[in-house]
Amino acid sequence: MSWYALVLLAVAAERLAELLVARRNAALTLARAGVEHGRGHYPVMVALHTGLLVCCLLEPALAGRPFLPALGWPMLALAVLAQGLRWWCVTTLGPFWNTRVIVVPGARLVAAGPYRFLRHPNYLAVVVEIAALPLVHSAWLTAAVFSLANAALLTVRVRCENTALALAGPA
């Protein structure tokens, strides 16, 4: 269990790094006349991701969930791959990447990196991570509950992003 706690601590540190990048990018984007959309769902998203990490730790400890190598190792691999995809998105979007929905009117959509294949590849990373990370240590209840909650949140979030991008229009 202690090694799993270290994995979760590493994910938490990665999230803090994301927030630092997002804060810097928000300042840059807002300075370029960027417009923020969907502020209302942002606290829900933060709570969901924070709750996920907490429950990933609590469920195995409180419910006695064992580490099952046949499940845990593949799920850890998927979680690591999800992180790789997430940072590919971050680096591809550069200063336009953010945890908030901030769009610069007239800016062109990025069609490089993973965006050549998917409109919202970062959300594929999120979906995979939310399912896989708890299952590293057999926290199936956490995986199920947070996957359902994330599906509801992503319905709102993707609609918000698509609307914001459409309002911004092409350059």
Disulfide bonds with the S-S distance in Angstrom:
none
